[in-house]
Amino acid sequence: MTRSGPRLKREFEIDIDNLSHEGRGVGRLDGKTVFVAGALVGERVRVQQTARNRHFDEAKTLEVLAASPDRVEPSCPHFGVCSGCVLQHLASHRQIEAKQRTLTDNLLRIGHVAPETLLPALSVDAWGYRRKGRFSVRYVEKKGGVLVGFRETDPRFVAQLHECHTVVPAVSALILPLTELIGGMQAKREIAQVEFIKGDGPVALVFRNLVTLCAEDMSRLAAFGDARYAQIFLQPGGVQSVFPIREDYPALGFDLAKYGIRFEFKPLDFIQVNASLNAAMIDRAIALLQPSSEDVVLDLFCGLGNFTLPLAKSAGEVIGVEGDHGLVARAQENARKNGIGNAQFFAADLTQDISSQLWKTQRFTKLLLDPPRTGAIEVLQQMNLDGIHRIVYVSCHPASLARDAAYLVQERGYRLVQVGAMDMFPQTAHVEAIAVFEAV
C-alpha cells in the first residue's frame, strides 16, 4: 500500500546508483529503496519524500548536489510538471542506452532468456516526432480559464501548456490557439479532450464534446479549422460517433515512399506515432524477416497494414489479422488502392479462441507479430507453428515480450537470435523493441 500526505514532506540527501524502468533514479536510504523523480545515475541529490510503501519510498528531486555528466538542460519549460516526458534531463544517446538495458533486464529477469546477438538500438528524431496523441481539456476558473495539455505528474490535474517539443511542430503551434478557441466557446466546460493526428497533410483534431454544440460554437470551430489548416471532427459519444464538421475534407494519409505505398486512415485510427522511426522500423523488420516470393507470411495485430503491405512487395503472400473491424476495412481498401493483390486481411480478436478462423488453417513459413502492451501469449498458445522457421516480434512492452520470448524458447523450441530497442518515444521511458526467433 502506498501512502502520501503532508507528513511525508521530509527532505534528505541520497546517492543514485541506478535508473528504474520508469525513468526515475534509484537509491537506498537506511537499507530501503527510494525511487527519485528527476535524478540520474551517479548523482547526489537533495530530495523530498512524496510517498512511502512497505518495500520502497518515492521522492522528487529538489536540488542536484553532484550532477551526472549525462545531465542536460531540459528543452521544454513544462518539464517536471507535465507527465508527457520524464527523461528530458538525460542526454538523448544515453536514453536509448538505458532503454536497451531495460529490454535486456526484462528478458533475463522475467523470461530467463538472453539473445544470441544484441541489435544496435534504433533511434531517429529526438524532438518534434509525435504525430498522434490526446490533449486533456479542463475549465479551471482559478487558473484563468481553459487548460489544454497532457496530464501533470499528479494525474488529477491538467498541465497548462504553451508549447510541446515532442509533438510535431504543426501540433505544438496549435496549443495556445486551441486554449483561446475553447475558452471562447459556450461549451468550454463540456469539451473533455482534443485528440490530434497528422499524416502528410493537415492536422486532424477530434473534439470530445459532452453536449451538443450551439451554432456559434460550430462557426468558431469551422473558422479555426480554415485559419489553421486543420480538419475538425466532433465526438459526442463513443468512437463510432465521430463525424467531420464539413463533408469535403480530403482523406487523411501518409506515404511510405520507399515502398510506393500510401496509407489512408480515419482520425481515431491507430498509426505509429513517430513517422521517421516507423519507416526505419519497417525497413528493419523486413530485413530481419527476409521474405521471398516463396514465403507465405502471417502478420498478426496488423492494424492498417503497416507491415503487411510493405511485406507484400517481396513475399509471395501475406495474411494480415486484426481485431478492429474498422482497421481491417481500411487495410483492405489501402491494399486495393495501392494495387497490392497478394495481401489479404481478416478480422479476429486474437486474445480469444481462434479455432474457427479459416486463416488459421493455412500453412505459413514466416510470422510477424506487433501486439499491444499485453503481448501475444493467447494467440501464440493457439497457433500451429510447424513450418514457421522465422518470427519477427515487434514489441511495445518489454515485460510482455520477455514473457512471450520465454514461451517461444522454452515451450515451442525457438532460439532468441536477435533483439534490440527502438526509440519510438524519445524523452519518455517507453521502450519499444524488435526480436527475431528462429526454429531450432
C-alpha positions as CSV (number, residue, x, y, z in Angstrom):
1,M,0.0,0.0,0.0
2,T,1.3,3.4,-0.9
3,R,0.7,6.4,1.4
4,S,1.2,10.1,0.7
5,G,0.3,13.3,2.5
6,P,1.8,16.3,4.3
7,R,3.6,14.3,6.9
8,L,5.7,12.7,4.2
9,K,7.4,16.0,3.2
10,R,10.7,15.2,4.9
11,E,13.8,16.1,3.0
12,F,17.1,14.2,2.8
13,E,20.1,13.6,0.6
14,I,20.7,10.4,-1.3
15,D,23.1,8.9,-3.9
16,I,21.6,7.5,-7.1
17,D,23.1,4.2,-8.4
18,N,20.6,3.1,-10.9
19,L,17.7,4.2,-13.3
20,S,14.3,2.5,-13.0
21,H,12.4,1.2,-15.9
22,E,10.0,4.2,-15.4
23,G,13.0,6.7,-15.7
24,R,13.4,7.5,-12.1
25,G,16.7,7.5,-10.2
26,V,17.1,4.6,-7.7
27,G,19.0,4.9,-4.4
28,R,18.9,3.4,-0.9
29,L,18.4,5.1,2.4
30,D,18.7,3.1,5.6
31,G,18.5,-0.1,3.5
32,K,15.3,0.8,1.8
33,T,14.9,1.5,-1.9
34,V,13.9,5.0,-2.9
35,F,12.7,6.0,-6.4
36,V,13.5,9.6,-7.1
37,A,11.9,11.6,-9.9
38,G,14.3,13.8,-11.8
39,A,17.5,12.1,-10.6
40,L,20.2,10.3,-12.7
41,V,22.7,7.6,-12.1
42,G,25.9,8.8,-10.3
43,E,24.2,11.9,-8.8
44,R,23.9,13.0,-5.2
45,V,20.6,14.9,-4.8
46,R,18.5,16.6,-2.1
47,V,15.0,15.2,-2.3
48,Q,11.6,15.5,-0.8
49,Q,9.7,12.3,0.0
50,T,6.3,12.1,-1.8
51,A,5.1,8.6,-0.9
52,R,6.0,5.6,1.2
53,N,5.4,1.9,0.8
54,R,6.3,-1.1,2.9
55,H,9.0,-2.1,0.4
56,F,10.1,1.3,-1.1
57,D,9.7,5.0,-0.9
58,E,9.2,7.7,-3.5
59,A,10.7,11.2,-3.7
60,K,11.2,14.1,-6.1
61,T,14.5,16.0,-6.7
62,L,14.8,19.4,-5.0
63,E,18.4,20.1,-5.8
64,V,21.2,18.3,-7.7
65,L,24.3,18.4,-5.4
66,A,26.6,16.5,-7.7
67,A,25.4,16.2,-11.3
68,S,25.9,13.4,-13.8
69,P,28.0,14.2,-16.9
70,D,25.0,12.9,-18.8
71,R,22.6,15.5,-17.4
72,V,21.4,18.2,-19.9
73,E,19.1,21.2,-19.6
74,P,15.5,20.1,-20.4
75,S,14.3,21.7,-23.6
76,C,10.7,22.2,-22.5
77,P,9.7,24.8,-19.9
78,H,7.0,22.4,-18.7
79,F,9.3,19.6,-17.9
80,G,8.8,18.3,-14.4
81,V,5.2,19.4,-14.3
82,C,3.8,17.8,-17.4
83,S,3.9,14.0,-17.4
84,G,4.3,13.7,-21.1
85,C,8.1,13.2,-20.7
86,V,10.3,12.0,-17.9
87,L,13.8,11.9,-19.4
88,Q,14.5,15.3,-20.9
89,H,17.2,15.9,-18.4
90,L,19.2,12.8,-19.7
91,A,21.2,13.2,-23.0
92,S,19.4,11.5,-25.8
93,H,22.1,9.0,-26.6
94,R,22.0,7.9,-23.0
95,Q,18.3,7.5,-23.1
96,I,18.3,4.8,-25.7
97,E,21.2,3.1,-23.9
98,A,19.0,3.0,-20.8
99,K,16.1,1.5,-22.8
100,Q,18.4,-1.1,-24.3
101,R,19.3,-2.1,-20.7
102,T,15.7,-2.1,-19.7
103,L,15.0,-4.5,-22.5
104,T,17.7,-7.0,-21.7
105,D,17.0,-6.8,-18.0
106,N,13.3,-7.7,-18.6
107,L,14.3,-10.6,-20.8
108,L,16.6,-12.0,-18.2
109,R,14.6,-11.2,-15.1
110,I,11.1,-12.2,-16.4
111,G,11.8,-14.5,-19.3
112,H,15.1,-16.0,-18.2
113,V,16.3,-15.7,-21.8
114,A,19.0,-13.8,-23.5
115,P,19.5,-13.0,-27.2
116,E,22.4,-14.5,-29.1
117,T,23.1,-11.1,-30.6
118,L,22.1,-7.6,-29.4
119,L,20.9,-5.4,-32.3
120,P,22.0,-1.8,-32.5
121,A,19.3,0.3,-30.9
122,L,17.1,2.1,-33.5
123,S,16.8,5.8,-32.9
124,V,15.9,8.7,-35.3
125,D,14.3,12.0,-34.2
126,A,14.7,13.1,-30.6
127,W,12.2,16.0,-30.9
128,G,9.1,17.0,-32.8
129,Y,8.2,13.4,-33.6
130,R,4.8,12.7,-32.1
131,R,2.0,12.9,-34.7
132,K,-0.8,11.3,-32.7
133,G,-2.0,11.9,-29.2
134,R,-4.6,13.3,-26.9
135,F,-4.7,16.6,-25.0
136,S,-6.9,16.8,-21.9
137,V,-9.1,19.9,-21.6
138,R,-10.4,21.4,-18.4
139,Y,-12.0,24.6,-17.4
140,V,-10.5,25.9,-14.2
141,E,-11.6,29.4,-13.3
142,K,-9.0,29.8,-10.6
143,K,-6.3,29.2,-13.2
144,G,-7.7,31.7,-15.6
145,G,-10.0,29.6,-17.7
146,V,-9.3,26.7,-20.0
147,L,-6.3,24.4,-19.7
148,V,-5.2,22.3,-22.8
149,G,-2.3,19.8,-22.4
150,F,-1.2,16.5,-21.1
151,R,-1.8,15.4,-17.5
152,E,0.5,16.7,-14.8
153,T,2.8,14.3,-12.9
154,D,-0.1,14.3,-10.5
155,P,-2.7,12.9,-12.9
156,R,-5.6,14.7,-11.2
157,F,-4.5,17.9,-12.9
158,V,-4.0,19.1,-16.5
159,A,-0.8,20.8,-17.3
160,Q,-1.2,24.3,-18.6
161,L,0.9,24.0,-21.8
162,H,2.1,26.8,-24.0
163,E,4.2,24.5,-26.2
164,C,5.4,20.9,-26.5
165,H,8.7,19.9,-28.0
166,T,7.8,16.2,-28.6
167,V,4.7,16.7,-30.7
168,V,5.2,17.6,-34.4
169,P,5.6,21.4,-34.8
170,A,2.2,21.8,-36.5
171,V,0.5,20.4,-33.4
172,S,2.7,22.4,-30.9
173,A,1.7,25.6,-32.7
174,L,-1.9,24.8,-32.1
175,I,-1.8,24.5,-28.3
176,L,-2.3,28.2,-27.4
177,P,-4.8,28.8,-30.2
178,L,-6.8,25.8,-29.0
179,T,-6.7,27.2,-25.5
180,E,-8.1,30.5,-26.8
181,L,-10.6,28.8,-29.1
182,I,-12.1,26.6,-26.4
183,G,-12.0,29.4,-23.8
184,G,-14.3,31.5,-26.1
185,M,-16.8,28.7,-26.7
186,Q,-20.1,28.5,-24.8
187,A,-19.4,24.8,-24.3
188,K,-15.9,25.4,-22.8
189,R,-16.8,23.4,-19.7
190,E,-18.1,20.5,-21.8
191,I,-15.1,19.9,-24.0
192,A,-13.2,17.0,-22.3
193,Q,-10.3,16.3,-24.7
194,V,-8.9,17.0,-28.1
195,E,-7.2,14.2,-30.0
196,F,-4.8,15.0,-32.7
197,I,-3.4,13.1,-35.6
198,K,-1.2,14.2,-38.6
199,G,-0.2,12.4,-41.7
200,D,1.4,14.1,-44.7
201,G,-1.4,16.8,-44.9
202,P,-3.4,18.8,-42.4
203,V,-3.7,18.1,-38.7
204,A,-7.0,16.4,-37.7
205,L,-8.5,17.5,-34.4
206,V,-11.2,15.4,-32.7
207,F,-13.1,17.4,-30.0
208,R,-14.8,15.2,-27.4
209,N,-18.0,17.3,-26.8
210,L,-20.2,16.3,-23.9
211,V,-23.1,18.4,-25.1
212,T,-24.5,19.3,-28.5
213,L,-22.7,22.4,-29.7
214,C,-24.6,25.6,-30.5
215,A,-24.4,27.3,-33.9
216,E,-22.0,29.9,-32.7
217,D,-19.5,27.3,-31.3
218,M,-19.8,25.4,-34.6
219,S,-18.9,28.5,-36.5
220,R,-15.9,29.1,-34.2
221,L,-14.7,25.6,-34.9
222,A,-15.1,26.0,-38.7
223,A,-13.3,29.3,-38.7
224,F,-10.5,27.9,-36.6
225,G,-10.0,24.9,-39.0
226,D,-9.9,27.2,-42.0
227,A,-7.4,29.6,-40.4
228,R,-5.1,26.8,-39.0
229,Y,-5.2,24.3,-41.9
230,A,-6.9,21.7,-39.7
231,Q,-9.7,19.2,-40.1
232,I,-12.2,19.4,-37.3
233,F,-14.2,16.4,-36.0
234,L,-16.6,16.1,-33.2
235,Q,-17.1,13.0,-30.9
236,P,-20.3,13.4,-29.0
237,G,-20.3,9.7,-27.9
238,G,-18.2,6.6,-28.5
239,V,-15.6,6.0,-31.2
240,Q,-18.3,5.4,-33.8
241,S,-19.9,8.8,-33.2
242,V,-17.0,10.8,-34.7
243,F,-18.0,13.0,-37.6
244,P,-16.4,15.9,-39.5
245,I,-18.0,19.3,-39.3
246,R,-17.5,19.5,-43.1
247,E,-18.1,16.8,-45.6
248,D,-15.4,17.9,-48.2
249,Y,-12.3,17.1,-46.2
250,P,-9.7,15.1,-48.2
251,A,-8.7,11.7,-46.9
252,L,-6.0,11.7,-44.2
253,G,-2.9,9.7,-45.1
254,F,0.8,9.3,-45.2
255,D,3.3,7.9,-47.8
256,L,5.9,5.2,-47.4
257,A,7.9,6.5,-50.4
258,K,10.5,3.7,-50.4
259,Y,7.7,1.1,-51.0
260,G,5.5,3.3,-53.2
261,I,2.6,2.8,-50.7
262,R,0.1,5.4,-49.4
263,F,-1.9,4.7,-46.2
264,E,-5.2,6.4,-45.6
265,F,-6.7,6.4,-42.1
266,K,-9.5,7.8,-40.0
267,P,-8.9,10.4,-37.3
268,L,-9.1,7.9,-34.4
269,D,-7.2,5.1,-36.1
270,F,-4.0,3.7,-34.7
271,I,-0.9,4.8,-36.5
272,Q,2.7,4.6,-35.2
273,V,3.3,8.0,-33.5
274,N,6.8,8.5,-34.8
275,A,6.8,8.7,-38.7
276,S,10.6,8.5,-39.1
277,L,11.1,5.7,-36.6
278,N,8.2,3.8,-38.2
279,A,9.8,3.9,-41.6
280,A,13.1,2.7,-40.1
281,M,11.3,0.0,-38.1
282,I,9.5,-1.3,-41.2
283,D,12.9,-1.5,-43.0
284,R,14.4,-3.4,-40.1
285,A,11.5,-5.8,-39.7
286,I,11.6,-6.7,-43.4
287,A,15.4,-7.1,-43.4
288,L,15.1,-9.4,-40.3
289,L,12.2,-11.4,-41.6
290,Q,13.9,-11.9,-45.0
291,P,10.7,-12.5,-47.0
292,S,10.9,-14.0,-50.5
293,S,8.5,-14.9,-53.3
294,E,8.3,-18.4,-51.8
295,D,7.1,-17.2,-48.4
296,V,3.6,-17.1,-47.0
297,V,3.8,-14.6,-44.2
298,L,1.3,-14.2,-41.4
299,D,1.1,-10.7,-39.9
300,L,-0.8,-10.7,-36.6
301,F,-2.1,-7.5,-35.0
302,C,-1.7,-5.9,-38.4
303,G,-3.7,-2.7,-37.9
304,L,-3.9,-0.7,-41.1
305,G,-1.4,-3.0,-42.8
306,N,1.7,-1.0,-41.6
307,F,3.9,-4.1,-42.1
308,T,1.6,-6.2,-44.2
309,L,1.6,-4.0,-47.4
310,P,5.4,-3.4,-47.4
311,L,5.9,-7.1,-46.8
312,A,3.7,-7.9,-49.8
313,K,6.2,-6.2,-52.1
314,S,8.7,-9.1,-51.6
315,A,6.7,-12.0,-50.1
316,G,4.6,-14.5,-52.1
317,E,1.5,-13.9,-50.0
318,V,0.8,-12.0,-46.8
319,I,-2.2,-12.6,-44.5
320,G,-2.9,-9.8,-42.0
321,V,-5.2,-10.3,-39.0
322,E,-6.5,-7.5,-36.7
323,G,-9.2,-7.3,-34.1
324,D,-10.5,-3.9,-35.0
325,H,-13.0,-4.3,-37.9
326,G,-12.6,-0.7,-39.0
327,L,-8.9,-1.0,-39.3
328,V,-9.3,-4.2,-41.3
329,A,-11.7,-2.4,-43.7
330,R,-9.2,0.4,-44.1
331,A,-6.3,-2.1,-44.6
332,Q,-8.3,-3.9,-47.4
333,E,-9.0,-0.5,-49.0
334,N,-5.4,0.5,-48.8
335,A,-4.3,-2.7,-50.4
336,R,-6.8,-2.1,-53.2
337,K,-5.8,1.5,-53.8
338,N,-2.1,0.6,-53.8
339,G,-2.7,-2.2,-56.4
340,I,-1.5,-4.9,-53.9
341,G,-3.2,-8.2,-54.7
342,N,-1.2,-10.7,-52.7
343,A,-2.3,-9.3,-49.2
344,Q,-5.5,-10.5,-47.5
345,F,-7.0,-9.2,-44.3
346,F,-9.2,-10.8,-41.7
347,A,-10.9,-9.6,-38.5
348,A,-10.4,-11.6,-35.4
349,D,-9.9,-11.0,-31.7
350,L,-6.5,-12.5,-31.1
351,T,-7.0,-12.6,-27.3
352,Q,-9.9,-15.1,-27.7
353,D,-10.5,-18.6,-29.1
354,I,-9.4,-18.6,-32.8
355,S,-10.1,-22.2,-33.6
356,S,-12.9,-21.4,-36.0
357,Q,-10.8,-18.9,-38.0
358,L,-10.3,-20.0,-41.6
359,W,-7.0,-18.2,-42.0
360,K,-5.6,-20.3,-39.1
361,T,-5.7,-23.4,-41.2
362,Q,-3.3,-22.1,-43.8
363,R,0.3,-23.1,-43.7
364,F,2.7,-20.2,-43.1
365,T,6.5,-20.0,-43.4
366,K,7.1,-16.8,-41.5
367,L,5.4,-14.8,-38.8
368,L,5.4,-11.1,-37.8
369,L,3.8,-10.0,-34.6
370,D,3.1,-6.4,-33.5
371,P,0.8,-6.9,-30.4
372,P,-0.4,-4.3,-27.9
373,R,1.2,-3.9,-24.5
374,T,-0.5,-7.1,-23.2
375,G,1.6,-9.1,-25.7
376,A,0.7,-12.1,-27.8
377,I,0.7,-15.1,-25.5
378,E,-3.0,-16.0,-26.1
379,V,-2.7,-16.3,-29.8
380,L,0.8,-18.0,-29.7
381,Q,-0.6,-20.7,-27.5
382,Q,-3.2,-21.5,-30.1
383,M,-1.0,-21.3,-33.2
384,N,0.3,-24.3,-35.1
385,L,3.9,-23.0,-35.6
386,D,5.0,-26.0,-37.6
387,G,6.8,-24.8,-40.8
388,I,7.3,-21.2,-39.4
389,H,11.0,-21.1,-39.2
390,R,11.4,-17.4,-38.5
391,I,9.4,-15.0,-36.3
392,V,9.9,-11.2,-36.0
393,Y,8.2,-9.8,-32.9
394,V,7.7,-6.0,-32.6
395,S,7.0,-5.1,-29.0
396,C,5.8,-2.0,-27.2
397,H,6.3,-3.5,-23.7
398,P,9.5,-5.3,-22.7
399,A,7.8,-7.3,-19.9
400,S,5.2,-8.9,-22.2
401,L,7.9,-9.5,-24.8
402,A,10.0,-11.3,-22.1
403,R,7.1,-13.5,-21.1
404,D,6.3,-14.4,-24.8
405,A,10.0,-15.0,-25.5
406,A,10.2,-17.4,-22.6
407,Y,7.2,-19.3,-24.1
408,L,8.6,-19.4,-27.6
409,V,12.1,-20.6,-26.4
410,Q,11.1,-22.9,-23.6
411,E,7.8,-24.3,-24.8
412,R,7.9,-24.1,-28.6
413,G,11.5,-24.8,-29.5
414,Y,12.7,-21.4,-30.9
415,R,16.0,-19.6,-30.4
416,L,16.0,-15.9,-29.5
417,V,18.5,-14.9,-32.2
418,Q,18.4,-11.1,-32.0
419,V,16.8,-8.3,-30.1
420,G,17.2,-4.6,-29.9
421,A,15.4,-1.5,-28.5
422,M,13.7,1.1,-30.7
423,D,13.2,4.7,-29.5
424,M,9.6,5.3,-30.7
425,F,9.0,7.8,-27.8
426,P,12.2,9.8,-27.1
427,Q,12.3,11.8,-23.9
428,T,10.0,9.2,-22.3
429,A,10.7,5.9,-20.5
430,H,8.6,4.0,-23.0
431,V,10.5,1.1,-24.6
432,E,9.8,-0.5,-28.0
433,A,11.8,-3.4,-29.2
434,I,12.2,-5.9,-32.1
435,A,13.2,-9.5,-31.7
436,V,14.0,-12.4,-34.0
437,F,13.2,-16.0,-33.3
438,E,14.3,-19.0,-35.4
439,A,13.1,-22.6,-35.2
440,V,15.7,-25.0,-33.8
